[in-house]
Structure formats: C-alpha cells, structure tokens
Amino acid sequence: MIKINNIHAKIGDNSILKGVDLALEAGKVHVIMGPNGAGKSTLTKAIVGHYDVEVTDGQIMYKGKDILQLPPEERALEGIFLSFQNPVEVPGVNNAYFLRMALNAKEKYHEQKETNAAEFLKLMRKNAEQLGMNTEMIGRGLNDGFSGGEKKRNEILQMEILQPDVIILDEIDSGLDIDALKAVSEGINRMKDGKRTFLIITHYRRILDYIHPDYIHVLQDGKIVKTGGPELVEVLESQGYQTVQKDT
C-alpha cells in the first residue's frame, strides 16, 4: 500500500529522519515503537505532507504513485488518514458540520453521490454511540472543551466516517483510561477488512493486546533498525531499546 524509500527529513534545521525504508502491506497492522525523539511523529507527518516537515531525499509511494509533490489535502482525499497525537481544539467549527464537509469533499473527489444531512447525522450518531460518545458532542465545536479521551474517540469517529485506505494513528492510546482504550480499540478493529493498512505509533503494549499487530518496527535515530512480529514487544519491554540488534 505504501513504500517508503530512503526518506530523509528535517524540521527547521534539525535532521530527524536519516534514511527510513519501510513497506506497509495492504491489510496489515504495522506498529512503530522507539525512544522519544527517534522520529516517529516526523515520519507520520512526512507521509501526510505536514507543513512542519521538509523531506529532503527519498520517495513515498502510495498505490504505486510518488505522493511527495501532492498537497496534504489531496493525500487525504486519496485515502490517507492521520490521527494526531494532540488533536487541536477549533472553537466555532461545529463537529458534525466539519466532518460532513470532509466526507462530502471525499465523495466529490471520487465522483460519488454526496451523503445528505439526514443520512450523515444518522451515520454519525450510530458511530458515536458505538464509541461510547455522548451524542451531544456531535453539535459542539470541534474538540472544543473535550477531554483527552474524548478527543481521541473523536479522531476514531472521523476515521470510521471517512473510511480511509491507510490509517495512521499517532499515540492514539496516550491519556486513555481502560474504558476509552477498549472503545478506541474496538473502533480500530471494526475498520479491519483485510484491505486497509494501519500504521500505529505507540510506546506501550496495552493497545496491542486489543488490536493484534502483524509487524513491529523499531525506529531509532531516524532509521528503522529492526522489524519483527508481535513477540518483539516483549523483548522491548523487558530489555529496552538499547539492546535491540540492528537488522542487517
């Protein structure tokens, strides 16, 4: 689904990614773990075209096409979704209106029939209830006054409404209590269809007990240094990152 070839990237004058190579298979759940400052969030931002990140070398191929020259909104319309580590609050922008406009923009881009207001509200209420969200939040400002857990549930709500092909979740589990973690994990699992690709950034194994990853990738000092199966998480938790032997 996505092939990342020798990506180098910087933020300001700081070189962060130093030759990342990574293949994200269709229908698989990929997890990236690594110490703070390794470049995990920078990599996700490079994929979606975030303005903070300047890619200086390499390719990011999505469905066989190099997307580095595409603006972030077109990458999103093509089916790449990023849940932010710290979702911003946008007072005055209605949560439901924002999401319906995003959905209709995607439908128009793909020459599909646009979902009308009544259909959308029914869909949004159904998904919000599945996530254990108070439906009153639908009519509030985007993330305005939401707790950390509510913001993360709202990100999953966006994911379920927009139905992207590639789902990138940057520390979606941070700040969640047990109930919220289960609700978020269930939302992720509902999206698994054997075709979508997931890239999940996390520091902890607890969400991995719910979503069952296929691959664990270790990112250190701007490079992927090791790839393994789910059993790699136990090694990392017991021994730490410094003991990881680089793949040859």
Kinemage of the C-alpha trace (Angstrom):
@kinemage 1
@onewidth
@group {chain A} dominant
@subgroup {mainchain}
@vectorlist {calphas} color= white
{ca met a 1} P 0.000 0.000 0.000
{ca ile a 2} L 2.803 2.406 0.966
{ca lys a 3} L 6.502 2.013 0.155
{ca ile a 4} L 8.870 4.412 1.876
{ca asn a 5} L 12.281 4.544 0.210
{ca asn a 6} L 15.293 6.160 1.899
{ca ile a 7} L 13.355 9.087 3.336
{ca his a 8} L 15.389 11.906 4.844
{ca ala a 9} L 13.518 14.746 6.513
{ca lys a 10} L 14.106 17.686 8.796
{ca ile a 11} L 12.168 20.088 10.960
{ca gly a 12} L 13.744 23.513 10.788
{ca asp a 13} L 17.499 22.945 10.889
{ca asn a 14} L 17.207 19.608 12.699
{ca ser a 15} L 17.699 16.447 10.683
{ca ile a 16} L 15.218 13.896 12.045
{ca leu a 17} L 14.754 11.100 9.516
{ca lys a 18} L 18.016 9.721 8.171
{ca gly a 19} L 17.120 7.127 5.577
{ca val a 20} L 13.871 5.401 6.530
{ca asp a 21} L 12.910 2.348 4.489
{ca leu a 22} L 9.530 0.816 5.247
{ca ala a 23} L 6.933 -1.201 3.332
{ca leu a 24} L 3.368 -1.074 4.655
{ca glu a 25} L 1.411 -4.051 3.364
{ca ala a 26} L -2.256 -3.879 2.484
{ca gly a 27} L -4.492 -5.474 5.092
{ca lys a 28} L -1.808 -5.498 7.787
{ca val a 29} L -1.326 -3.711 11.102
{ca his a 30} L 2.141 -2.183 11.378
{ca val a 31} L 3.372 -0.723 14.650
{ca ile a 32} L 6.315 1.628 15.110
{ca met a 33} L 7.954 1.837 18.511
{ca gly a 34} L 11.077 3.651 19.578
{ca pro a 35} L 12.560 6.041 22.119
{ca asn a 36} L 11.453 9.657 22.404
{ca gly a 37} L 12.962 11.813 19.684
{ca ala a 38} L 13.558 8.891 17.319
{ca gly a 39} L 11.414 10.442 14.561
{ca lys a 40} L 8.157 8.512 14.858
{ca ser a 41} L 5.806 11.503 14.626
{ca thr a 42} L 8.022 13.117 11.996
{ca leu a 43} L 7.607 10.035 9.824
{ca thr a 44} L 3.819 10.176 10.073
{ca lys a 45} L 3.863 13.870 9.203
{ca ala a 46} L 6.117 13.215 6.210
{ca ile a 47} L 3.601 10.688 4.895
{ca val a 48} L 0.647 13.086 5.140
{ca gly a 49} L 2.565 16.186 3.994
{ca his a 50} L 2.516 18.199 7.225
{ca tyr a 51} L 3.981 21.674 6.766
{ca asp a 52} L 6.376 21.259 9.729
{ca val a 53} L 8.388 18.599 7.900
{ca glu a 54} L 10.675 19.105 4.917
{ca val a 55} L 11.501 15.902 3.069
{ca thr a 56} L 14.983 16.335 1.601
{ca asp a 57} L 15.505 12.975 -0.090
{ca gly a 58} L 13.744 9.714 -0.911
{ca gln a 59} L 10.300 8.609 -2.079
{ca ile a 60} L 6.939 7.830 -0.537
{ca met a 61} L 4.993 5.623 -2.922
{ca tyr a 62} L 1.252 5.189 -2.317
{ca lys a 63} L -0.554 2.700 -4.530
{ca gly a 64} L 2.395 2.914 -6.915
{ca lys a 65} L 2.462 6.731 -7.113
{ca asp a 66} L 5.006 9.080 -5.540
{ca ile a 67} L 2.947 11.418 -3.363
{ca leu a 68} L 5.647 13.797 -2.131
{ca gln a 69} L 4.525 16.523 -4.521
{ca leu a 70} L 0.861 16.228 -3.527
{ca pro a 71} L -0.533 18.752 -1.011
{ca pro a 72} L -1.769 17.274 2.278
{ca glu a 73} L -5.447 17.725 1.406
{ca glu a 74} L -5.044 15.678 -1.777
{ca arg a 75} L -3.228 12.911 0.107
{ca ala a 76} L -6.188 12.831 2.494
{ca leu a 77} L -8.670 12.698 -0.385
{ca glu a 78} L -6.665 9.828 -1.873
{ca gly a 79} L -7.334 7.859 1.321
{ca ile a 80} L -4.562 8.575 3.844
{ca phe a 81} L -5.774 9.406 7.363
{ca leu a 82} L -3.743 10.651 10.319
{ca ser a 83} L -4.999 10.793 13.884
{ca phe a 84} L -2.901 13.406 15.632
{ca gln a 85} L -1.100 12.818 18.899
{ca asn a 86} L -2.581 16.042 20.277
{ca pro a 87} L -5.791 16.920 18.385
{ca val a 88} L -6.360 20.657 18.298
{ca glu a 89} L -9.457 22.445 19.518
{ca val a 90} L -11.280 24.550 16.922
{ca pro a 91} L -13.944 26.613 18.709
{ca gly a 92} L -16.737 27.837 16.443
{ca val a 93} L -16.405 24.997 13.935
{ca asn a 94} L -19.254 22.565 14.519
{ca asn a 95} L -18.036 18.984 14.926
{ca ala a 96} L -20.755 17.461 12.727
{ca tyr a 97} L -20.503 20.170 10.066
{ca phe a 98} L -16.725 19.772 9.861
{ca leu a 99} L -16.930 16.030 9.423
{ca arg a 100} L -19.784 16.146 6.906
{ca met a 101} L -17.862 18.644 4.780
{ca ala a 102} L -14.820 16.356 4.890
{ca leu a 103} L -16.914 13.348 3.873
{ca asn a 104} L -18.658 15.233 1.067
{ca ala a 105} L -15.307 16.519 -0.222
{ca lys a 106} L -14.015 12.961 -0.415
{ca glu a 107} L -17.191 11.759 -2.135
{ca lys a 108} L -16.977 14.575 -4.689
{ca tyr a 109} L -13.291 13.830 -5.319
{ca his a 110} L -14.127 10.200 -6.092
{ca glu a 111} L -17.232 11.153 -8.118
{ca gln a 112} L -19.581 9.507 -5.651
{ca lys a 113} L -23.037 10.614 -4.518
{ca glu a 114} L -22.762 13.027 -1.602
{ca thr a 115} L -24.269 11.966 1.729
{ca asn a 116} L -27.131 14.304 2.641
{ca ala a 117} L -27.566 15.887 6.073
{ca ala a 118} L -30.152 13.400 7.367
{ca glu a 119} L -28.143 10.372 6.248
{ca phe a 120} L -24.990 11.826 7.731
{ca leu a 121} L -26.481 12.574 11.149
{ca lys a 122} L -27.845 9.040 11.342
{ca leu a 123} L -24.421 7.638 10.445
{ca met a 124} L -22.601 9.919 12.869
{ca arg a 125} L -24.921 9.130 15.787
{ca lys a 126} L -24.558 5.399 15.171
{ca asn a 127} L -20.765 5.570 15.161
{ca ala a 128} L -20.621 7.936 18.131
{ca glu a 129} L -22.775 5.581 20.193
{ca gln a 130} L -20.552 2.625 19.268
{ca leu a 131} L -17.600 4.600 20.618
{ca gly a 132} L -19.401 5.422 23.843
{ca met a 133} L -19.505 9.122 22.974
{ca asn a 134} L -22.216 11.406 24.256
{ca thr a 135} L -24.146 12.354 21.123
{ca glu a 136} L -24.324 15.922 22.459
{ca met a 137} L -20.667 16.179 21.414
{ca ile a 138} L -21.739 15.971 17.774
{ca gly a 139} L -23.116 19.501 17.928
{ca arg a 140} L -20.236 21.074 19.845
{ca gly a 141} L -17.194 22.844 18.448
{ca leu a 142} L -14.521 20.558 17.026
{ca asn a 143} L -12.732 19.134 20.102
{ca asp a 144} L -13.760 22.288 21.972
{ca gly a 145} L -13.653 21.541 25.687
{ca phe a 146} L -13.170 17.820 25.053
{ca ser a 147} L -11.098 15.785 27.487
{ca gly a 148} L -8.051 13.943 26.181
{ca gly a 149} L -10.020 10.714 25.911
{ca glu a 150} L -12.934 12.445 24.155
{ca lys a 151} L -10.557 13.936 21.595
{ca lys a 152} L -9.117 10.506 20.835
{ca arg a 153} L -12.584 8.987 20.464
{ca asn a 154} L -13.464 11.853 18.137
{ca glu a 155} L -10.428 11.031 15.998
{ca ile a 156} L -11.659 7.432 15.713
{ca leu a 157} L -15.124 8.751 14.845
{ca gln a 158} L -13.576 10.718 11.973
{ca met a 159} L -11.736 7.582 10.859
{ca glu a 160} L -14.914 5.500 10.819
{ca ile a 161} L -16.896 8.130 8.919
{ca leu a 162} L -14.234 8.823 6.289
{ca gln a 163} L -13.316 5.158 5.659
{ca pro a 164} L -9.701 5.747 4.552
{ca asp a 165} L -7.446 3.147 2.959
{ca val a 166} L -4.401 3.938 5.095
{ca ile a 167} L -4.909 4.718 8.777
{ca ile a 168} L -2.066 6.305 10.734
{ca leu a 169} L -2.613 6.611 14.475
{ca asp a 170} L -0.008 8.621 16.372
{ca glu a 171} L -0.154 7.597 20.048
{ca ile a 172} L -3.917 7.122 19.913
{ca asp a 173} L -3.645 5.308 23.269
{ca ser a 174} L -1.988 8.111 25.232
{ca gly a 175} L -4.105 9.532 28.034
{ca leu a 176} L -6.868 6.930 27.725
{ca asp a 177} L -8.480 5.168 30.661
{ca ile a 178} L -9.404 1.496 30.371
{ca asp a 179} L -12.914 2.089 29.008
{ca ala a 180} L -11.734 4.610 26.428
{ca leu a 181} L -8.875 2.337 25.371
{ca lys a 182} L -11.310 -0.519 24.766
{ca ala a 183} L -13.706 1.737 22.822
{ca val a 184} L -10.898 3.090 20.643
{ca ser a 185} L -9.502 -0.409 20.041
{ca glu a 186} L -12.936 -1.713 19.080
{ca gly a 187} L -13.273 1.154 16.601
{ca ile a 188} L -9.935 0.223 15.043
{ca asn a 189} L -10.898 -3.436 14.846
{ca arg a 190} L -14.194 -2.551 13.130
{ca met a 191} L -12.141 -0.974 10.341
{ca lys a 192} L -10.114 -4.095 9.654
{ca asp a 193} L -11.282 -5.602 6.378
{ca gly a 194} L -8.191 -7.346 5.057
{ca lys a 195} L -7.513 -4.451 2.678
{ca arg a 196} L -6.829 -1.393 4.821
{ca thr a 197} L -3.357 -0.672 6.098
{ca phe a 198} L -2.741 0.506 9.660
{ca leu a 199} L 0.361 2.276 10.971
{ca ile a 200} L 0.212 2.727 14.726
{ca ile a 201} L 2.730 4.682 16.788
{ca thr a 202} L 2.854 3.710 20.441
{ca his a 203} L 5.135 3.479 23.462
{ca tyr a 204} L 3.151 0.783 25.229
{ca arg a 205} L 1.921 -2.725 24.596
{ca arg a 206} L -1.500 -2.283 26.194
{ca ile a 207} L -3.304 -1.255 22.994
{ca leu a 208} L -1.529 -4.070 21.158
{ca asp a 209} L -3.308 -6.578 23.398
{ca tyr a 210} L -6.551 -5.449 21.735
{ca ile a 211} L -5.630 -4.867 18.086
{ca his a 212} L -3.080 -7.693 17.476
{ca pro a 213} L -0.403 -6.242 15.163
{ca asp a 214} L 1.250 -8.120 12.327
{ca tyr a 215} L 4.580 -6.296 12.397
{ca ile a 216} L 6.579 -4.310 14.951
{ca his a 217} L 9.167 -1.870 13.586
{ca val a 218} L 11.759 -0.221 15.830
{ca leu a 219} L 12.753 3.322 14.889
{ca gln a 220} L 15.956 4.684 16.388
{ca asp a 221} L 17.963 7.764 15.465
{ca gly a 222} L 15.904 8.370 12.334
{ca lys a 223} L 16.074 4.854 10.882
{ca ile a 224} L 14.146 1.595 11.086
{ca val a 225} L 16.661 -0.674 12.803
{ca lys a 226} L 14.605 -3.808 13.348
{ca thr a 227} L 11.371 -5.435 12.223
{ca gly a 228} L 9.714 -8.420 13.862
{ca gly a 229} L 6.426 -9.961 14.870
{ca pro a 230} L 4.315 -9.195 17.944
{ca glu a 231} L 6.785 -11.065 20.141
{ca leu a 232} L 9.254 -8.195 19.651
{ca val a 233} L 7.163 -6.076 22.044
{ca glu a 234} L 8.025 -8.372 24.950
{ca val a 235} L 11.714 -8.062 24.156
{ca leu a 236} L 11.475 -4.272 24.078
{ca glu a 237} L 9.576 -4.109 27.360
{ca ser a 238} L 11.947 -6.433 29.175
{ca gln a 239} L 15.249 -5.262 27.715
{ca gly a 240} L 14.691 -1.754 26.337
{ca tyr a 241} L 15.660 -0.213 23.020
{ca gln a 242} L 19.388 -0.063 23.600
{ca thr a 243} L 19.653 -3.853 23.471
{ca val a 244} L 17.969 -4.153 20.073
{ca gln a 245} L 20.310 -5.633 17.500
{ca lys a 246} L 20.042 -3.915 14.140
{ca asp a 247} L 18.773 -5.962 11.211
{ca thr a 248} L 21.443 -6.487 8.596
